[in-house]
Amino acid sequence: MKIIERSVQEIGSSYLVGLPKPWVRGLGIKKGTKLKMLVSEKGNLLIAPEFVLENQKKEAVIEYDSHFNRVFFREYFEGNQKIIIKFKNQIGEEERKKLYLFLKRFMNAQTIEEDKSRIVVKCFRIEELSMEECLQRMHYLCLNMLESKSSDALQMQELRDTMTRFYYLLVMQVRRFLTEGKFTGDNQISLIKAMDIRMVAEKIQRIGEIAFAMNGHKNSELLKDIKEYYSTAYYCFAKEDFQKALPLWQKGNELQNTCRNQAKNHKETAKLEQIIRYSKEISMLVR
């Protein structure tokens, strides 16, 4: 990141600053182009067109091989609207089912073309969901997983898969916000807030994975207190309630001690302590 210095000019009752030519040329800004400005709480000024990457190519072609999952994640999060998966060799029915299950993780990805040599995946943009809404839905799904007393594996798998879809969608929304410079009514937040949302989403995702692994083997009494603790930490973050978040670190330590004192199953205790730790970390992101 290059720091550019400009002197402020005063013309009449207005103060003007020249825009760097490489920035103007790179984004195709011309006379009459409307720019969005975001003023942070600390006084920083962020300037960008509403859409920076609107005209970039949005198609990728990848091979289905041992690195496929990793490469697909990269192309998906790069914002490609179409991803073509090519097969070097014909794959069997079981392998194709595994591929379908993998693609099911992505809420806005749908197969639009398919034959023996390739699958074409269309990644639709979901404009109506903001980062905060994705995070809130992840939270409710995570609570459902923690509250579930059923050993119904299919139900828990569906909750887990749905939460994962919202997680990937949230990551996509954060990346769009950071790379495209899109400032709309739904995304009037600071860059730091966007990164904090991303970190909280990751911790919620991890709590959900623990709840999934513990299905059918839950200490209901202890988990009730931990679930309430996690929920409080989340709402402190969502409502930016710093004062209420302050005592949560100490309360988390006390809950961890209770886990150890009541330990009957060391593997289960370790999982419960992980949930507490991630919840404590969420409370530490309250500003």
C-alpha positions as CSV (number, residue, x, y, z in Angstrom):
1,M,0.0,0.0,0.0
2,K,1.6,3.3,-1.2
3,I,1.1,6.5,0.9
4,I,0.4,9.5,-1.3
5,E,0.6,13.1,0.1
6,R,-1.5,15.9,-1.1
7,S,-1.9,19.5,0.0
8,V,-5.4,20.9,0.7
9,Q,-6.4,23.8,-1.5
10,E,-9.0,26.4,-0.5
11,I,-11.2,27.7,-3.2
12,G,-14.0,30.0,-2.0
13,S,-15.7,28.2,0.8
14,S,-14.6,24.7,-0.3
15,Y,-11.5,22.6,0.5
16,L,-10.2,20.5,-2.4
17,V,-7.7,17.7,-2.6
18,G,-6.4,16.3,-6.0
19,L,-7.0,12.6,-6.7
20,P,-4.0,10.4,-7.6
21,K,-3.9,9.9,-11.4
22,P,-3.1,6.1,-11.3
23,W,-6.1,5.6,-9.0
24,V,-8.4,7.6,-11.3
25,R,-7.2,5.8,-14.4
26,G,-7.2,2.4,-12.8
27,L,-10.9,2.7,-11.8
28,G,-12.0,4.5,-15.0
29,I,-13.1,7.6,-13.1
30,K,-14.1,10.6,-15.3
31,K,-15.7,14.0,-15.0
32,G,-19.1,13.5,-13.5
33,T,-18.3,10.1,-11.9
34,K,-20.0,9.9,-8.5
35,L,-17.9,8.8,-5.6
36,K,-18.9,7.4,-2.2
37,M,-17.2,8.6,0.9
38,L,-17.1,6.9,4.3
39,V,-15.9,8.7,7.4
40,S,-14.7,6.4,10.2
41,E,-15.1,7.1,13.9
42,K,-11.4,8.1,14.0
43,G,-11.8,10.6,11.2
44,N,-10.3,8.6,8.3
45,L,-11.9,9.2,5.0
46,L,-12.4,6.3,2.5
47,I,-13.3,7.2,-1.1
48,A,-14.4,4.8,-3.8
49,P,-16.8,4.4,-6.7
50,E,-19.9,2.3,-5.8
51,F,-18.6,-0.6,-7.9
52,V,-14.9,-1.1,-8.6
53,L,-14.8,-4.6,-10.0
54,E,-18.0,-4.4,-12.1
55,N,-16.3,-4.9,-15.4
56,Q,-13.8,-7.6,-14.5
57,K,-13.9,-11.1,-16.0
58,K,-16.0,-13.4,-13.8
59,E,-15.3,-16.8,-15.2
60,A,-12.9,-19.5,-14.2
61,V,-12.0,-23.0,-15.6
62,I,-10.5,-25.6,-13.1
63,E,-9.5,-29.2,-13.3
64,Y,-11.2,-31.9,-11.1
65,D,-8.1,-33.4,-9.4
66,S,-6.7,-33.9,-5.9
67,H,-6.4,-30.1,-5.4
68,F,-10.0,-29.4,-6.6
69,N,-11.6,-28.4,-3.3
70,R,-8.8,-25.9,-2.5
71,V,-8.9,-24.4,-6.0
72,F,-12.7,-24.1,-6.1
73,F,-12.6,-22.2,-2.8
74,R,-10.1,-19.8,-4.3
75,E,-12.2,-19.1,-7.4
76,Y,-15.4,-18.9,-5.5
77,F,-14.1,-16.3,-3.1
78,E,-12.5,-14.4,-5.9
79,G,-16.1,-13.6,-6.9
80,N,-16.3,-15.6,-10.2
81,Q,-19.9,-15.8,-11.4
82,K,-19.2,-18.9,-13.5
83,I,-16.9,-21.8,-12.6
84,I,-16.3,-24.6,-15.1
85,I,-15.2,-27.9,-13.7
86,K,-13.4,-30.0,-16.3
87,F,-12.8,-33.8,-16.0
88,K,-9.6,-35.2,-17.4
89,N,-11.1,-38.7,-17.1
90,Q,-14.7,-39.8,-16.7
91,I,-15.7,-40.1,-13.0
92,G,-18.0,-42.7,-11.5
93,E,-21.4,-42.2,-9.9
94,E,-20.0,-42.2,-6.3
95,E,-17.4,-39.7,-7.1
96,R,-20.0,-37.5,-8.7
97,K,-22.2,-37.7,-5.6
98,K,-19.3,-36.5,-3.5
99,L,-18.8,-33.5,-5.8
100,Y,-22.5,-32.7,-5.5
101,L,-22.3,-32.8,-1.7
102,F,-19.3,-30.4,-1.9
103,L,-21.1,-27.9,-4.1
104,K,-24.1,-28.1,-1.8
105,R,-22.1,-26.2,0.8
106,F,-22.4,-23.0,-1.2
107,M,-25.7,-21.3,-0.9
108,N,-25.5,-19.3,-4.1
109,A,-23.9,-21.9,-6.3
110,Q,-26.0,-23.9,-8.7
111,T,-25.2,-26.4,-11.5
112,I,-26.5,-25.0,-14.8
113,E,-24.8,-27.3,-17.3
114,E,-23.5,-30.8,-17.0
115,D,-22.1,-33.6,-19.2
116,K,-19.4,-36.3,-19.0
117,S,-16.5,-33.9,-19.5
118,R,-17.5,-30.9,-17.3
119,I,-19.9,-29.3,-14.9
120,V,-20.7,-25.6,-15.1
121,V,-21.5,-23.9,-11.8
122,K,-23.2,-20.5,-11.7
123,C,-22.6,-18.4,-8.5
124,F,-25.5,-16.0,-8.1
125,R,-25.1,-12.8,-6.2
126,I,-27.4,-12.5,-3.2
127,E,-27.8,-8.8,-2.7
128,E,-30.5,-8.8,-0.1
129,L,-28.4,-10.3,2.7
130,S,-25.9,-8.0,4.6
131,M,-22.9,-9.3,6.6
132,E,-24.8,-8.7,9.8
133,E,-27.8,-10.7,8.6
134,C,-25.6,-13.6,7.6
135,L,-23.9,-13.5,11.0
136,Q,-27.3,-13.4,12.8
137,R,-28.6,-16.4,10.9
138,M,-25.4,-18.3,11.7
139,H,-25.9,-17.5,15.4
140,Y,-29.5,-18.8,15.4
141,L,-28.4,-22.0,13.6
142,C,-25.6,-22.5,16.1
143,L,-28.0,-22.1,19.0
144,N,-30.3,-24.7,17.5
145,M,-27.3,-27.1,17.3
146,L,-26.4,-26.5,20.9
147,E,-30.0,-26.8,22.1
148,S,-30.7,-30.0,20.1
149,K,-31.3,-33.0,22.4
150,S,-32.0,-35.3,19.5
151,S,-29.5,-37.8,18.2
152,D,-31.1,-37.3,14.7
153,A,-27.9,-37.3,12.5
154,L,-29.8,-36.0,9.5
155,Q,-31.3,-33.0,11.3
156,M,-27.9,-32.0,12.8
157,Q,-26.2,-32.4,9.4
158,E,-28.8,-30.1,7.8
159,L,-28.2,-27.5,10.5
160,R,-24.5,-27.8,10.0
161,D,-24.7,-27.5,6.2
162,T,-27.0,-24.5,6.4
163,M,-24.7,-22.7,8.8
164,T,-21.7,-23.4,6.5
165,R,-23.6,-21.9,3.6
166,F,-24.3,-18.7,5.5
167,Y,-20.6,-18.7,6.6
168,Y,-19.3,-18.9,3.0
169,L,-21.8,-16.3,1.9
170,L,-20.7,-14.0,4.7
171,V,-17.0,-14.4,3.7
172,M,-18.0,-13.5,0.2
173,Q,-19.8,-10.4,1.3
174,V,-16.8,-9.3,3.4
175,R,-14.5,-9.8,0.5
176,R,-16.8,-7.8,-1.8
177,F,-16.9,-5.0,0.7
178,L,-13.1,-4.9,1.0
179,T,-12.3,-5.2,-2.7
180,E,-15.1,-3.5,-4.5
181,G,-15.5,-0.5,-2.3
182,K,-19.3,-0.8,-2.4
183,F,-20.9,1.5,0.1
184,T,-24.7,1.1,0.3
185,G,-27.3,1.6,2.9
186,D,-26.8,-2.1,3.9
187,N,-23.0,-1.8,4.3
188,Q,-22.4,1.5,6.1
189,I,-19.7,0.0,8.4
190,S,-16.0,0.5,8.9
191,L,-13.3,-1.8,7.6
192,I,-12.5,-2.8,11.1
193,K,-16.1,-3.8,11.8
194,A,-16.1,-5.9,8.6
195,M,-13.0,-7.8,9.7
196,D,-14.4,-8.3,13.2
197,I,-17.6,-9.7,11.7
198,R,-15.5,-12.1,9.7
199,M,-13.6,-13.3,12.9
200,V,-16.8,-13.7,14.9
201,A,-18.3,-15.8,12.0
202,E,-15.3,-18.1,12.1
203,K,-15.7,-18.6,15.9
204,I,-19.4,-19.3,15.5
205,Q,-18.7,-21.8,12.8
206,R,-16.2,-23.6,15.0
207,I,-18.7,-23.7,17.9
208,G,-21.2,-25.2,15.5
209,E,-18.7,-27.9,14.5
210,I,-18.2,-28.8,18.1
211,A,-21.9,-29.0,18.7
212,F,-22.2,-31.3,15.7
213,A,-19.5,-33.6,17.0
214,M,-21.1,-33.7,20.4
215,N,-24.7,-34.6,19.2
216,G,-26.2,-37.2,21.4
217,H,-23.5,-36.9,24.1
218,K,-24.2,-33.6,25.8
219,N,-24.1,-32.7,29.5
220,S,-27.4,-30.8,29.4
221,E,-27.0,-28.9,32.7
222,L,-23.6,-27.6,32.0
223,L,-24.3,-26.9,28.4
224,K,-27.3,-24.8,29.3
225,D,-25.0,-22.3,31.1
226,I,-22.4,-22.4,28.3
227,K,-25.1,-21.8,25.7
228,E,-26.3,-18.8,27.6
229,Y,-22.8,-17.5,28.0
230,Y,-22.1,-17.8,24.2
231,S,-25.4,-16.1,23.4
232,T,-24.6,-13.2,25.7
233,A,-21.2,-12.8,24.1
234,Y,-22.8,-12.7,20.6
235,Y,-25.4,-10.1,21.6
236,C,-22.8,-7.9,23.2
237,F,-21.0,-8.0,19.9
238,A,-24.1,-7.4,17.8
239,K,-25.3,-4.5,19.9
240,E,-21.7,-3.2,20.6
241,D,-22.4,-3.3,24.3
242,F,-18.8,-2.9,25.6
243,Q,-19.8,-2.5,29.3
244,K,-21.8,-5.7,29.4
245,A,-19.0,-7.5,27.6
246,L,-16.3,-6.5,30.2
247,P,-17.2,-9.1,32.8
248,L,-17.5,-12.0,30.3
249,W,-13.8,-12.9,30.3
250,Q,-13.8,-13.6,34.0
251,K,-17.2,-15.4,33.8
252,G,-15.7,-17.6,31.1
253,N,-12.8,-18.5,33.3
254,E,-15.2,-19.5,36.0
255,L,-17.2,-21.7,33.6
256,Q,-14.0,-23.4,32.5
257,N,-13.2,-24.2,36.1
258,T,-16.7,-25.6,36.6
259,C,-16.2,-27.8,33.5
260,R,-13.0,-29.3,35.0
261,N,-14.5,-29.8,38.4
262,Q,-17.6,-31.7,37.0
263,A,-15.5,-33.6,34.4
264,K,-16.8,-37.1,33.8
265,N,-15.8,-37.5,30.2
266,H,-12.6,-35.7,29.4
267,K,-13.2,-35.5,25.7
268,E,-16.6,-33.9,26.2
269,T,-15.1,-31.5,28.8
270,A,-12.4,-30.5,26.3
271,K,-15.1,-29.7,23.7
272,L,-17.2,-27.6,26.2
273,E,-14.1,-25.7,27.2
274,Q,-13.5,-24.9,23.5
275,I,-17.0,-23.5,23.2
276,I,-16.3,-21.3,26.2
277,R,-12.9,-20.1,24.8
278,Y,-14.4,-19.2,21.4
279,S,-17.3,-17.3,23.2
280,K,-14.7,-15.4,25.3
281,E,-12.9,-14.4,22.1
282,I,-16.2,-13.1,20.6
283,S,-16.6,-10.9,23.7
284,M,-13.1,-9.6,23.3
285,L,-14.1,-8.2,19.8
286,V,-16.8,-5.9,21.3
287,R,-15.5,-2.4,20.8
